[in-house]
Amino acid sequence: MTLKTCLITGTLTSVMLITGSAQADRENWPDNFTVGTASQGGTYFVYGSGWANLIADELGLSGGGEVTGGPNQNLALVHGGDVALGLTTMGPAADAVAGESSLAPGVKMDNVCALFPMYETPFSITTLADSGIESISDIPDGASIGFGPAASTSDTYFPAMLETLGVEFDRRNGGWNDLGGQLQDGLIDVIAFAAGIPIPAVSQLEVQTDVNIIEFTEEEQAKVMKEYPVSAFEIPASTYETLDEDARAVAMWNFTIAGCDLPEDLVYEITKLSMENNDKMMDIHRSAQFSVPENLEYNTVLPFHPGAVRWYEENGYEIPDDLKL
């Protein structure tokens, strides 16, 4: 056999080995996947469904987003293997890891791993302009307030925050689109949102009627930050037509999550796709401008999936040892 023949044969063998390895890796991947999002009309549904479509299209998989009750339910669904991927906020994630989830008290959800940071979720309040409500202190006793789906981040934390601020209210639940319709029809007085901005339901309300977007006072903001796992935030005036200037709020970080038992190579490819194509992520929802690896530090609760860790470390990002499996 000539040297040239040996070289060609060796090259073909190497290609076959690489191809075979890639195929073997994909053989461990699930046939399809689902991303747990939240109710229609909220940012989670838009972001999660769009992200699912991006993964499916780019990796040649069958998958999509699913309407859920939001972060708490997504944690439970991912932990139980009912969905492969999901979206959550760090407050509910901390509760789930500690076995204090409102959906599964006593169950420590240890099959949930973090993938990448999404954005901060501001807690904001919207009313109709003709309601006369222009501040939190203006909310009358007994006002009916919609807090989103039951057990969502908003429903978990916002009622307690408002109680801390001395508001007495009648609590309502429902999807954001539904609550937006109820507000417009005069069936409820206020909607207390916890969702990435711009919130689709608020943007839709602005088109149809005049609304007030209520900000926290400095004192209210400080009081809530002292009691709950949130940080200071300002909703930029450019977010909504209604705002003339930035609106003071509080916020909680969101992360994408996956079952810790998902194949490492699959999660590596999902992380690579999501972190290396921010332009495509922003085409899904503009809040994805914050979906960048520099914001990894805002997860101090969930372990990162080994596939995600591999991508981060290959690209010069450090993951603390206590957040590795």
C-alpha positions as CSV (number, residue, x, y, z in Angstrom):
1,M,0.0,0.0,0.0
2,T,1.4,3.4,-1.0
3,L,1.9,6.3,1.5
4,K,-0.8,8.2,-0.4
5,T,-3.3,5.3,-0.1
6,C,-2.4,5.0,3.6
7,L,-3.1,8.7,4.2
8,I,-6.4,8.6,2.3
9,T,-7.5,5.5,4.1
10,G,-6.5,7.0,7.5
11,T,-8.4,10.2,6.7
12,L,-11.6,8.3,5.7
13,T,-11.3,6.2,8.9
14,S,-11.0,9.3,11.0
15,V,-14.0,10.9,9.3
16,M,-16.0,7.7,9.8
17,L,-15.0,7.6,13.5
18,I,-16.0,11.2,14.0
19,T,-19.3,10.7,12.2
20,G,-20.0,7.6,14.1
21,S,-19.3,9.3,17.4
22,A,-21.7,12.1,16.6
23,Q,-24.4,9.7,15.6
24,A,-23.8,7.7,18.8
25,D,-24.0,10.9,20.9
26,R,-27.4,11.8,19.3
27,E,-28.7,8.3,19.8
28,N,-29.0,9.1,23.5
29,W,-31.0,12.2,22.8
30,P,-34.8,12.2,23.3
31,D,-37.0,11.9,20.3
32,N,-38.7,15.1,21.2
33,F,-38.8,17.8,23.9
34,T,-41.1,20.2,25.6
35,V,-40.3,23.6,27.2
36,G,-42.5,24.6,30.2
37,T,-43.4,28.2,29.8
38,A,-46.4,30.0,31.5
39,S,-49.8,31.5,30.5
40,Q,-50.4,33.1,27.2
41,G,-50.0,36.9,27.3
42,G,-46.9,36.7,29.5
43,T,-43.3,37.0,28.5
44,Y,-42.5,33.4,29.5
45,F,-44.9,32.1,26.9
46,V,-43.3,34.2,24.1
47,Y,-39.7,33.6,25.2
48,G,-40.1,29.9,25.9
49,S,-42.1,29.0,22.8
50,G,-39.7,30.9,20.6
51,W,-36.7,29.4,22.3
52,A,-38.2,25.9,21.8
53,N,-38.7,26.6,18.1
54,L,-35.1,27.8,17.8
55,I,-33.8,24.6,19.4
56,A,-36.0,22.4,17.2
57,D,-35.1,24.2,14.0
58,E,-31.3,24.5,14.6
59,L,-30.8,21.0,16.1
60,G,-33.2,19.2,13.9
61,L,-35.4,18.0,16.8
62,S,-39.2,17.9,17.3
63,G,-40.2,20.1,20.2
64,G,-42.2,23.1,21.3
65,G,-43.4,25.3,24.2
66,E,-46.2,24.3,26.6
67,V,-48.6,26.5,28.5
68,T,-48.1,25.9,32.3
69,G,-48.7,27.7,35.6
70,G,-45.2,29.2,35.4
71,P,-42.0,28.9,37.4
72,N,-43.2,26.8,40.3
73,Q,-45.0,24.3,38.1
74,N,-42.0,24.3,35.6
75,L,-39.7,23.3,38.4
76,A,-42.0,20.4,39.4
77,L,-42.5,19.3,35.8
78,V,-38.7,19.3,35.0
79,H,-37.9,17.6,38.3
80,G,-40.4,14.8,37.5
81,G,-39.3,14.4,33.9
82,D,-42.7,15.5,32.5
83,V,-40.9,18.2,30.4
84,A,-37.2,18.4,29.4
85,L,-36.7,22.1,29.7
86,G,-38.4,25.1,31.4
87,L,-38.1,28.6,32.7
88,T,-38.0,29.7,36.3
89,T,-37.3,32.6,38.6
90,M,-34.7,32.2,41.4
91,G,-37.0,32.7,44.3
92,P,-39.2,29.7,43.5
93,A,-36.0,27.8,42.5
94,A,-34.6,28.3,46.0
95,D,-37.8,27.1,47.6
96,A,-37.9,24.0,45.4
97,V,-34.3,23.0,46.2
98,A,-35.1,23.5,49.9
99,G,-38.2,21.3,49.7
100,E,-40.5,24.3,50.3
101,S,-42.2,24.6,47.0
102,S,-45.9,25.6,47.3
103,L,-46.8,22.9,44.8
104,A,-44.8,20.1,46.5
105,P,-44.1,20.8,50.2
106,G,-41.4,18.6,51.6
107,V,-40.1,17.5,48.1
108,K,-36.5,18.6,47.5
109,M,-36.3,19.0,43.8
110,D,-32.8,17.7,43.0
111,N,-33.3,16.8,39.3
112,V,-33.4,20.5,38.2
113,C,-30.2,22.1,36.7
114,A,-29.6,25.6,35.4
115,L,-28.7,26.3,31.8
116,F,-28.3,30.1,31.3
117,P,-29.6,33.5,32.5
118,M,-32.6,35.0,30.8
119,Y,-33.5,38.4,32.2
120,E,-34.8,40.1,35.3
121,T,-38.5,39.9,36.0
122,P,-39.8,43.2,37.3
123,F,-42.8,43.3,39.6
124,S,-45.1,46.0,38.2
125,I,-48.7,47.2,38.7
126,T,-51.2,48.2,36.0
127,T,-54.6,49.8,36.3
128,L,-57.0,51.7,34.0
129,A,-56.3,55.4,33.8
130,D,-59.8,56.2,34.8
131,S,-59.5,54.2,38.0
132,G,-58.0,57.0,40.0
133,I,-55.2,54.7,41.2
134,E,-51.9,56.4,40.6
135,S,-49.8,54.9,43.4
136,I,-49.7,51.8,45.5
137,S,-51.1,53.8,48.5
138,D,-54.1,54.7,46.2
139,I,-55.2,51.1,45.9
140,P,-58.5,51.0,47.9
141,D,-59.1,48.4,50.6
142,G,-60.9,45.4,49.1
143,A,-59.7,46.1,45.6
144,S,-59.7,43.0,43.3
145,I,-56.2,42.3,42.2
146,G,-55.2,39.8,39.5
147,F,-51.9,38.1,40.4
148,G,-51.5,35.8,37.4
149,P,-51.8,32.0,37.3
150,A,-52.0,30.3,40.7
151,A,-48.5,29.4,42.1
152,S,-46.8,31.6,39.6
153,T,-43.9,33.9,40.7
154,S,-46.3,36.8,40.8
155,D,-48.9,34.9,42.7
156,T,-46.3,33.6,45.1
157,Y,-44.6,36.9,46.0
158,F,-46.7,39.9,44.9
159,P,-49.6,39.3,47.4
160,A,-47.1,39.1,50.3
161,M,-45.3,42.2,49.1
162,L,-48.5,44.2,48.9
163,E,-49.6,43.0,52.3
164,T,-46.2,44.2,53.6
165,L,-47.0,47.6,52.2
166,G,-50.4,47.6,53.9
167,V,-52.6,46.9,50.9
168,E,-55.8,45.0,51.6
169,F,-57.2,43.2,48.6
170,D,-59.4,40.5,47.0
171,R,-57.1,38.0,45.3
172,R,-57.8,36.8,41.8
173,N,-55.9,34.4,39.5
174,G,-55.8,33.7,35.8
175,G,-53.7,33.9,32.7
176,W,-52.4,37.4,31.8
177,N,-54.5,37.7,28.7
178,D,-57.6,36.8,30.6
179,L,-56.8,39.2,33.4
180,G,-56.1,42.0,30.9
181,G,-59.6,41.4,29.5
182,Q,-61.1,41.5,33.0
183,L,-59.3,44.8,33.8
184,Q,-60.6,46.3,30.6
185,D,-64.1,45.1,31.3
186,G,-64.1,46.5,34.9
187,L,-64.2,43.0,36.5
188,I,-61.0,43.6,38.4
189,D,-59.3,46.8,39.6
190,V,-55.6,46.1,39.3
191,I,-53.2,43.6,37.8
192,A,-50.0,42.9,39.7
193,F,-47.5,41.5,37.1
194,A,-44.3,39.7,37.5
195,A,-43.1,39.1,33.9
196,G,-40.3,40.1,31.6
197,I,-40.8,43.5,29.9
198,P,-42.4,44.5,27.7
199,I,-45.3,42.4,29.0
200,P,-47.4,41.4,25.9
201,A,-50.7,41.8,27.9
202,V,-49.8,45.4,29.0
203,S,-48.7,46.3,25.5
204,Q,-52.0,45.1,24.2
205,L,-54.0,47.0,26.8
206,E,-52.1,50.2,25.8
207,V,-53.4,49.8,22.3
208,Q,-57.0,49.4,23.4
209,T,-57.3,51.8,26.3
210,D,-55.5,54.3,28.6
211,V,-53.6,52.7,31.5
212,N,-51.5,53.7,34.5
213,I,-48.3,51.8,35.2
214,I,-47.7,52.2,38.9
215,E,-44.2,52.5,40.3
216,F,-42.9,51.8,43.8
217,T,-41.8,54.8,46.0
218,E,-38.2,54.6,47.3
219,E,-39.5,53.7,50.7
220,E,-41.8,50.9,49.3
221,Q,-39.0,49.6,47.2
222,A,-36.6,49.5,50.2
223,K,-39.1,47.8,52.4
224,V,-39.9,45.0,49.9
225,M,-36.2,44.4,49.2
226,K,-35.5,43.9,52.9
227,E,-38.2,41.2,53.1
228,Y,-38.0,39.3,49.8
229,P,-35.4,37.9,47.4
230,V,-35.6,40.8,44.9
231,S,-33.4,43.7,43.8
232,A,-33.9,47.3,42.7
233,F,-35.0,47.8,39.1
234,E,-36.2,50.6,36.8
235,I,-38.6,49.9,34.0
236,P,-37.2,52.1,31.1
237,A,-39.6,54.7,29.8
238,S,-39.1,53.3,26.3
239,T,-40.7,50.0,27.4
240,Y,-44.3,51.3,27.1
241,E,-46.0,54.2,25.4
242,T,-47.7,55.1,28.7
243,L,-44.4,55.8,30.5
244,D,-43.0,59.3,30.3
245,E,-40.0,58.4,32.6
246,D,-38.4,55.3,34.1
247,A,-40.6,53.6,36.7
248,R,-39.1,52.3,39.9
249,A,-39.7,48.6,40.6
250,V,-38.2,45.5,42.1
251,A,-37.1,42.4,40.1
252,M,-36.0,38.8,40.3
253,W,-33.7,36.9,37.9
254,N,-34.9,34.2,35.6
255,F,-32.9,31.2,34.3
256,T,-33.7,28.4,31.9
257,I,-33.6,24.9,33.4
258,A,-33.3,21.3,32.4
259,G,-33.6,17.9,33.9
260,C,-30.1,17.0,35.3
261,D,-30.4,13.6,33.7
262,L,-30.7,15.0,30.1
263,P,-27.8,13.9,27.9
264,E,-24.7,16.1,28.4
265,D,-24.1,16.5,24.6
266,L,-27.7,17.7,24.0
267,V,-27.5,20.3,26.8
268,Y,-24.1,21.4,25.5
269,E,-25.5,22.0,22.0
270,I,-28.6,23.8,23.5
271,T,-26.3,26.1,25.6
272,K,-24.0,26.7,22.7
273,L,-26.9,27.6,20.4
274,S,-28.5,29.9,23.0
275,M,-25.3,31.7,24.2
276,E,-23.7,32.1,20.7
277,N,-26.7,33.5,18.9
278,N,-28.0,36.4,20.9
279,D,-29.3,38.1,17.8
280,K,-31.6,35.2,17.2
281,M,-32.6,35.1,20.9
282,M,-33.5,38.8,20.7
283,D,-35.6,38.1,17.6
284,I,-37.8,36.0,20.0
285,H,-38.1,38.7,22.7
286,R,-36.1,41.8,23.2
287,S,-35.6,41.0,26.9
288,A,-33.1,38.3,25.6
289,Q,-30.5,41.1,25.4
290,F,-29.7,40.1,29.0
291,S,-29.5,36.4,28.1
292,V,-25.7,36.4,28.1
293,P,-23.1,34.4,30.0
294,E,-21.9,37.4,31.9
295,N,-25.1,37.2,34.0
296,L,-24.3,33.7,35.2
297,E,-23.5,35.1,38.7
298,Y,-27.2,35.6,39.4
299,N,-27.8,31.9,39.9
300,T,-26.5,31.0,43.4
301,V,-29.1,28.3,43.9
302,L,-29.3,25.6,41.2
303,P,-26.4,23.4,40.0
304,F,-25.5,24.0,36.4
305,H,-26.0,21.1,34.0
306,P,-22.7,19.4,33.1
307,G,-23.4,20.1,29.4
308,A,-23.8,23.8,30.2
309,V,-20.7,23.8,32.4
310,R,-18.6,22.3,29.6
311,W,-19.6,25.1,27.2
312,Y,-19.0,27.9,29.8
313,E,-15.6,26.5,30.8
314,E,-14.6,26.1,27.1
315,N,-15.4,29.7,26.6
316,G,-13.5,31.1,29.7
317,Y,-16.4,31.4,32.2
318,E,-16.0,30.0,35.7
319,I,-18.7,28.0,37.4
320,P,-18.3,27.7,41.2
321,D,-17.5,24.2,42.4
322,D,-20.6,24.2,44.6
323,L,-22.8,24.8,41.5
324,K,-21.5,21.7,39.7
325,L,-22.9,18.2,40.0
